[in-house]
Amino acid sequence: MGSGALRYLVYRSLRAALTAFAVVSLVFVLIRAVPGDPVDAILGEQAAPEDRAAVRAALHLDEALPVQYARFLGDVADGTLGRSFRAPDVSVRTLIAEAFPPTLELAAWALAVAWLVAIPLGVLAAAKRGTAIDRTASFFALTGLALPTIWLGPLLVLLFGVKLRWLPLPGDDPSAPAALVLPAITIGLALAAGLTRQTRAAMLEVLAQPYVAAARARGVTRTRVFFQHALRNALLPVLTLGAAQVGALLSGAVIAEKIFERPGLGTLFLEGFFARDIPVVQGVVLLVGVVYVAVNVALDLAYAVVDPRVRLS
């Protein structure tokens, strides 16, 4: 990789990091504007004034907002991300370290479902343009985009968990491999809808290029044209959309973890939000921002692998 490409990656990384930091700073302000008092969540509304004052001082909520922000930056710098209001002896980093692996596992399986469905279906729709297969793929994409995750998840539970009894119900052993099936499908199908449309559109655009016609004129087989010439070049916009869907993937994980009663970042975030556990909410949002930055940097590197023109530039 040349020095110009390295400078570009550094620039993209810094810009993405600054964007993530701005989002976290915005969350720092907005969560304090949400109605509700963390002291009420801890002691209840009937607590004595002196007890409330003591807890407020212990949590540093009696300090000015700029001082709290400086304290938050210090917690980020030392890596602890602060202390949970509900468990002062436990750092937010520890809570996130326990909650992140289940969410990462769910996200990986959901992404696998999305790509295993979207790429073959999009390629097949482009290959059979105008046929019943193409119309079926388009119907699937539109339906997937229209169905919200919060509706699809319970529907799958009713069908496969309650009626057919093929898969575990929410609340059953979340460590069982079968417990991942319905959450992964719920998130993956929503992601696959957009990826299917993007794959089909990208394939049709590439297939219309002159070099594809030249390859066919040289006697290259249709299968080789599709997979060696067209698909590889069509993956660039698909990868771009895949990176953009990281936010949807993580937000879908939040909903799926709630629906299927799974541990993870989503559950930790919602519990922290409703309990007004400000450090936990800030820590989860910060982690999501870091993951988004890392995915975008990895995407830039993947461009150079998928498309040789990016390496040359």
C-alpha positions in Angstrom: 0.0 0.0 0.0 1.5 3.4 -1.0 2.0 6.4 1.2 -1.0 8.2 -0.4 -3.3 5.3 0.4 -2.0 5.1 3.9 -2.6 8.9 4.4 -6.1 8.4 3.0 -6.8 5.6 5.5 -5.5 7.7 8.4 -7.7 10.6 7.3 -10.8 8.4 7.0 -10.0 6.8 10.4 -9.6 10.2 12.1 -12.7 11.6 10.5 -14.7 8.6 11.6 -13.3 8.7 15.1 -14.2 12.4 15.4 -17.7 11.7 14.2 -18.1 8.9 16.8 -16.7 11.1 19.5 -19.2 13.9 18.5 -22.1 11.3 18.7 -21.0 10.2 22.2 -20.7 13.8 23.4 -24.2 14.4 22.1 -25.4 11.3 24.0 -23.7 12.7 27.1 -25.8 15.8 26.8 -29.1 14.2 25.7 -29.2 11.5 28.3 -29.0 14.2 31.0 -31.9 16.0 29.3 -34.2 12.9 29.5 -36.8 13.2 32.3 -36.0 11.2 35.3 -33.4 11.2 38.1 -30.8 8.5 38.6 -31.1 9.1 42.4 -34.9 8.2 42.2 -34.0 5.0 40.3 -31.6 4.0 43.1 -33.4 5.2 46.3 -36.9 5.7 45.2 -38.9 9.0 45.3 -39.6 8.7 49.0 -36.0 8.8 50.1 -34.9 11.4 52.7 -33.4 14.6 51.3 -30.1 14.0 53.1 -29.8 10.5 51.6 -30.6 11.8 48.2 -27.9 14.5 48.6 -25.3 11.9 49.7 -26.0 9.6 46.8 -25.9 12.6 44.4 -22.6 13.6 45.7 -21.2 10.1 45.6 -22.2 9.8 41.9 -20.8 13.3 41.1 -24.2 14.4 39.9 -24.0 17.6 42.0 -21.1 18.8 39.8 -21.4 21.3 37.0 -22.0 19.7 33.5 -18.5 20.7 32.2 -16.9 19.0 35.2 -18.9 15.9 34.6 -17.9 15.9 31.0 -14.2 16.2 31.9 -14.7 13.3 34.4 -16.3 11.3 31.5 -13.3 12.0 29.3 -11.0 10.9 32.1 -12.9 7.6 32.4 -12.5 7.1 28.7 -8.8 7.8 28.8 -8.1 5.3 31.6 -10.2 2.7 29.9 -12.7 2.0 32.8 -15.5 4.1 31.1 -16.6 5.0 34.6 -18.5 3.0 37.3 -22.1 1.8 37.0 -24.6 3.6 39.2 -26.3 0.3 40.0 -23.0 -1.4 40.9 -20.4 1.2 42.0 -17.7 -1.5 42.5 -18.0 -2.6 38.9 -16.5 -0.7 36.0 -18.5 -0.2 32.8 -15.7 -1.8 30.9 -16.2 -5.0 32.9 -20.0 -5.0 32.2 -19.4 -4.4 28.5 -16.8 -7.1 28.3 -19.3 -9.6 29.7 -22.1 -8.4 27.4 -20.2 -7.9 24.1 -19.5 -11.6 23.2 -23.2 -12.7 23.0 -24.0 -9.6 20.9 -21.0 -10.2 18.7 -22.0 -13.9 18.2 -25.5 -12.9 17.3 -24.3 -10.2 14.9 -22.0 -12.6 13.2 -24.7 -15.2 12.6 -27.2 -12.5 11.5 -24.6 -11.1 9.0 -24.0 -14.7 7.7 -27.7 -15.2 7.2 -27.9 -11.9 5.3 -25.0 -12.6 3.0 -25.9 -16.2 2.4 -29.4 -15.1 1.3 -28.7 -11.8 -0.4 -25.7 -12.6 -2.6 -27.0 -15.7 -4.3 -30.5 -14.3 -4.6 -29.3 -11.0 -6.0 -27.0 -12.7 -8.5 -29.8 -15.1 -9.6 -32.2 -12.2 -10.0 -29.8 -10.4 -12.3 -29.1 -13.6 -14.3 -32.8 -14.2 -14.7 -33.9 -10.6 -15.2 -37.5 -10.1 -16.0 -38.5 -13.7 -15.1 -40.5 -15.1 -12.2 -37.3 -15.6 -10.2 -36.5 -11.9 -10.6 -40.0 -10.9 -9.5 -39.8 -13.2 -6.5 -36.5 -11.7 -5.4 -37.9 -8.2 -5.8 -40.9 -9.2 -3.7 -38.7 -10.6 -1.0 -36.6 -7.5 -0.9 -39.6 -5.2 -0.7 -41.3 -7.4 2.0 -38.1 -7.5 4.0 -37.7 -3.8 3.9 -41.4 -3.3 4.9 -41.5 -5.7 7.9 -40.1 -4.2 11.1 -37.9 -6.4 13.2 -40.1 -5.8 16.3 -43.0 -7.5 14.4 -41.1 -10.2 12.5 -39.4 -11.5 15.7 -42.6 -12.4 17.6 -44.1 -13.8 14.4 -41.2 -16.2 14.0 -41.6 -17.1 17.7 -45.3 -17.9 17.3 -44.6 -20.0 14.2 -41.5 -22.0 15.0 -41.5 -21.8 18.8 -45.2 -22.0 19.8 -47.0 -23.7 16.9 -44.3 -26.0 15.4 -42.1 -26.3 18.5 -39.0 -26.7 16.4 -37.0 -24.0 18.2 -36.6 -22.7 21.8 -38.9 -20.0 23.1 -37.6 -16.7 24.5 -36.3 -17.2 28.0 -35.1 -20.7 27.4 -31.3 -21.5 27.7 -29.7 -18.7 25.7 -26.4 -20.6 25.5 -28.0 -23.4 23.4 -27.0 -23.2 19.7 -30.7 -23.4 18.6 -31.5 -20.3 20.6 -29.5 -18.3 18.1 -31.5 -19.4 15.1 -34.6 -17.2 15.4 -32.7 -14.0 16.5 -30.2 -14.4 13.7 -32.9 -14.9 11.1 -34.9 -12.0 12.4 -32.0 -9.6 12.0 -30.5 -11.3 8.9 -33.6 -11.2 6.8 -34.0 -7.5 7.4 -30.4 -6.9 6.3 -30.8 -9.3 3.4 -33.6 -7.3 1.8 -31.5 -4.3 1.1 -28.4 -6.3 0.2 -30.5 -8.3 -2.4 -31.6 -5.2 -4.2 -28.1 -3.7 -4.1 -26.5 -7.0 -5.4 -29.0 -7.2 -8.3 -28.6 -3.6 -9.3 -24.8 -3.8 -9.1 -24.7 -7.0 -11.1 -26.9 -5.6 -13.8 -24.7 -2.5 -14.0 -21.5 -4.5 -14.3 -23.0 -6.9 -16.9 -23.8 -4.0 -19.1 -20.1 -3.0 -19.2 -18.1 -3.4 -22.5 -15.5 -5.7 -20.9 -18.2 -8.2 -20.0 -19.4 -8.3 -23.6 -15.8 -8.7 -24.8 -15.3 -11.6 -22.4 -18.4 -13.3 -23.8 -17.2 -12.6 -27.4 -13.9 -14.4 -26.5 -15.9 -17.5 -25.6 -15.8 -17.2 -21.8 -18.5 -19.3 -20.3 -21.5 -17.6 -18.8 -20.8 -18.9 -15.3 -17.2 -17.6 -15.4 -18.3 -14.2 -16.6 -20.8 -14.0 -13.7 -18.5 -15.1 -10.9 -15.0 -14.1 -12.1 -15.7 -10.8 -14.0 -19.1 -9.5 -12.8 -19.5 -10.5 -9.2 -16.1 -9.4 -8.1 -16.6 -5.9 -9.4 -20.2 -5.7 -8.2 -19.1 -6.5 -4.6 -17.8 -2.9 -4.1 -21.2 -1.2 -3.7 -22.4 -4.2 -1.8 -19.5 -3.9 0.6 -20.3 -0.2 1.0 -23.9 -1.0 1.9 -22.8 -3.8 4.2 -20.7 -1.3 6.2 -23.5 1.2 6.3 -25.7 -1.6 7.8 -23.5 -1.9 10.8 -25.7 0.5 12.6 -28.8 -1.4 11.6 -27.2 -4.6 12.6 -26.4 -3.4 16.2 -29.8 -1.7 16.6 -31.5 -4.9 15.3 -29.5 -6.8 18.0 -30.9 -4.5 20.6 -34.4 -5.3 19.6 -33.8 -9.0 19.1 -32.1 -9.4 22.5 -35.2 -7.8 24.1 -37.6 -9.9 22.1 -35.8 -13.2 22.6 -34.6 -12.4 26.2 -30.9 -12.8 25.4 -28.0 -11.3 27.2 -25.9 -8.8 25.3 -25.1 -5.1 24.7 -28.8 -4.4 23.8 -30.0 -5.8 27.1 -27.3 -3.9 28.9 -28.1 -0.7 27.1 -31.9 -0.9 27.7 -31.4 -1.8 31.4 -29.0 1.1 31.8 -31.3 3.5 30.0 -34.4 2.7 32.0 -32.4 2.7 35.3 -30.8 6.0 34.3 -27.4 4.4 34.6 -25.7 7.1 32.7 -22.1 5.6 32.6 -23.4 2.3 31.2 -25.4 4.0 28.4 -22.4 6.2 27.5 -20.0 3.2 27.4 -22.3 1.2 25.1 -22.7 4.1 22.7 -18.9 4.7 22.7 -18.3 1.0 21.9 -20.8 1.1 19.0 -19.0 4.1 17.7 -15.6 2.4 17.9 -17.0 -0.7 16.1 -18.4 1.5 13.3 -15.1 3.2 12.9 -13.2 -0.1 12.8 -15.7 -1.6 10.2 -15.2 1.4 7.9 -11.4 1.2 8.1 -11.6 -2.5 7.3 -13.9 -1.7 4.4 -11.3 0.6 2.9 -8.8 -2.2 3.1 -11.3 -4.7 1.6 -11.7 -2.4 -1.4 -8.1 -2.9 -2.3 -8.5 -6.7 -2.2 -11.7 -6.8 -4.2 -10.9 -4.2 -6.8 -7.3 -3.9 -8.2 -8.1 -0.4 -9.5 -8.2 0.8 -5.8 -4.7 -0.5 -5.3 -3.5 1.2 -8.4 -5.0 4.5 -7.3 
